[in-house]
Amino acid sequence: MINILVALVTVFILQILFYSWWWIILVPLVLGFLERDSAFKASAGSGLGIFLLWFGMAIYQWQNGGEIIVTRISEVIGIGSGLILALATGLIGFLVALVAGYAGFSLRKVLIKEYQIS
Amino acid sequence: MRLFKTILAFVVLLILFNLLNNSQGSIPPLGKFLNPFAGFWQNGEKLDHIDEVLDVKGLRDEVQVVWDERHVPHIFAENTYDIYFAQGFLTARHRLWQMEFQTHVAAGRVSEIIGEKAVEFDRLQRRRGLLMAAETTIQYMSEDPETHIILQAYANGVNAWIESLTPATLPLEYKLLNYEPEVWSTMKTALLLKFMAWDLTGRNSEMDMSIIQATLGEEFVNTYYPENTPRTDPVIPAAKPWRFDAMEPDSIPPSFIPQFVRDLRKSEPDPDNGSNNWAVSGTKTASGYPMLANDPHLGLNLPSIWYEIQLTTPDMNVYGVSMPGAPAVIVGFNKDVAWGVTNAGSDVMDWFEIEFKDDSYTEYLYMDEWIKSDLRIEEIFVRDGDTVLDSFAVTRFGHLVHFGENKLENGHPAGLAMRWSAHDPSNEMIAIRNMNLATDRETFYTAAEAFESPGQNFAMITRDGDIAIRHNGKYPLRGLDQGKFVRAGRDTIGEWRDWIPYEQLPAISNPWSGYVSSANQNPVGKKYPYYLGWDYDDYERGSRINDRLDHLDKIKFGDMQDLHMDNFNKQAELILPFLLKQLDVEVYSGDTEAIINDLQGWNYVSDPHEKAAWVYQQWWQRIEQAIWNDELNIYGEIRKIPTRSVTARLLLRKSKLAYYDDINTPEKEGRSEIINRAFRKTLSDLEEDLGAYGEAWELGRARGTDINHILSVKGLGRTGLYTGGGRGIVNATKKTHGPSWRMLVEMGDRPAAKVIYPGGQSGNPGSTYYDNAVKDWVMGKYYDIHFLDSTDIENNSKLTLSRLRNYQ
């Protein structure tokens, strides 16, 4: 739960300030690296956090003056509705953050293992 | 194992990053595009929000902006610099992507945005010389201090807006195509002006005419492509005497058939580009004030080609439309004058076959000597690809546009050079600026003299009660038919050596008829001493406008609106009764009988619900094809066919003609056969396309109008609009082309105007103001404008005020 929240809040602040989409890679990567115990927590935590953030933010934009653009882009992409578009947005966030979280966690395990051997 | 998993995770992550961070073909980079903090989600209506106070770097004084209910900015500035700065800033706020993209198109730089697939387009665009012409022009314009200030102020304003953008507020199209705006320069405005010139004067049939002449002979050309289209009522009444000593052109260049005629390829803007304008004197209006109407017919796109604006300084108060990317108001009015434009259509582009010494293209034959040509090298930068280098020769006959395919009989390489008036430096910017400041007829046309290209029929009215029209522009002095065919660029014959003096151009003011008008038809009758060109629009629109204006009296806005929306098809009135008589009616039954009945009962008004209007149009098209598409299918391309009025005259007058016969069939077809055959084909084609005769055959459904996004991205345009009108009809609305700005002005103590264009002020597809006027435009509605002065600001609750303040 805490992983979800940390990922969500951290990326929210960074994206509000610096916009770039790849914060959803970088932050889960770091969070994953900091996670000691569980690969699941590292990856799913970030994944869910980013899903909630991107899905929620997309819904927020859609409902706050975004109806026209969402309808148009739905047609451009060939996706039926704004909700599906928001879900797709969330899912892409989820997928990327999931992999990044896992990559961060794995990296830690490799490095720490190497450290213990030496 | 763990190491392997880690590497695998990172590889997957890298692949994901790469996929989501870069465009995949036409798919935008999805990571960026879907990012709800900076992707398309941010391009909603909140970008329409108007701040009460905006701090902008670079203004000299405070600027007030009043936004009306359609988001037209009414700008009040203290000085010339600030007004154009604010215009640039606010236009960019609404239309940045469009204005920049258009200049990329003009400059032949589209490959930088969309990659390799645009290289051929860019290459041709460079060879046409728009970039080179803009370079010369900006240098010339910048020599005039006033023009320089205007262009620089506008550029600074655009750049101030660009600087204020964040990844979130970037226009949608940058996100779709994954690139960013570059710094705006005065050069871009010059490019836009040249692009406008190309769009309006680039149409040229010389190559087709040379091919037709070479294949079907001189007599064919003289008979079916006459200088004066039948039934044309010229812009300037044919009876007008011309009281000046005209300059003598050179002798007519001898007939010349280019040796590589087979390879001539046409490439030209939309032949439907045209317009209507008319001005009515106070003697014919209900109010006693003169009135003006204008509707330029152009390709219809979103974002719209026009941006509506009012510009007010202590010495200027002008309202109208601007072109995003260029300062000032191009079509509009101030408190003293109102003006509207139609494309002049006179020939300002000639093609010459040039003989070169060898493949280096560095020397060409002129007056029996080898003359050095300049070689221009163009670098075409290609997104995700290698830079393409192109070079072409520049001769005294213009740029070499087409070359490299064939050799002349003597083994020398040859090419086609394009001489175009827009290649010469000119300062349309100062013309527009001074037109905006004009106070009467004289000051207006003095200003218009500098508007050399594209040539336009400037119709205007003044508060003093004048009405006038002038076939404005810079036109080469020519002999008869000079410029109708490709000529040999070997000597002085056919070379442009002089220009028709401005004061001798066709013009008229305050005629006894009480009105002036133009609709891209031939500007003059046979008495006019200069040859201006021949390939003008057909007679129908001009003639219909004049018919109506002859009969109208006590004219009000409503009458002018009705005339703008007039769907009467003059050509159908002329020829349809005859065509129907030729039908073997007795053989038809069922739906066909109903169709014939509808055609017989049709009142020639092409309203959207008229099925007969669409059937007639399709039938006529097939008749034209049946007569001409066999003989004029030359070297694998259908060449220019004669005008509607020429074909109609033939059908009405000649029962027998060799060209009626389809040369691809063994039978000998006659007039009645081709008319009947075309009719049957029309019905079978339409049935196949639209199903059984019914609602789907209505003009508004079968054709209608599509206003596509400039990039033709599905979902960003407005399609399937239920419209009437058509080619040769005053309401010249077609499938993707039509009245791009309808403006009516009454010049009283304070000008009153009704306007509309098929789009909206915002270029953001996520904005209400992107296409808010489309529905009303289809319905033929207009909006009353607010022509404000500073005292009006406080008294109008519909208006939103914002202030632009300088900060350092």
Interface residues (C-beta under 8 A of the other chain):
Chain A: Q15 I16 Y19 S20 W21 W22 I25 L29 W54 M57 A58 Y60 Q61 W62 N64 G65 G66 E67 I68 I69 V70 R72 I73 S74 E75 V76 A88 T89 I92 L95 V96 V99 A100 Y102 A103 S106 L107 K109 V110 K113
Chain B: R2 L3 K5 T6 A9 F10 V12 L13 L16 F17 L20 N21 L30 G31 K32 L34 N35 P36 F37 A38 G39 F40 W41 Q42 N43 G44 E45 K46 D48 T166 P167 A168 L172 L176 V713 K714 G715 L716 N764 P765 G766 S767 T768 Y770
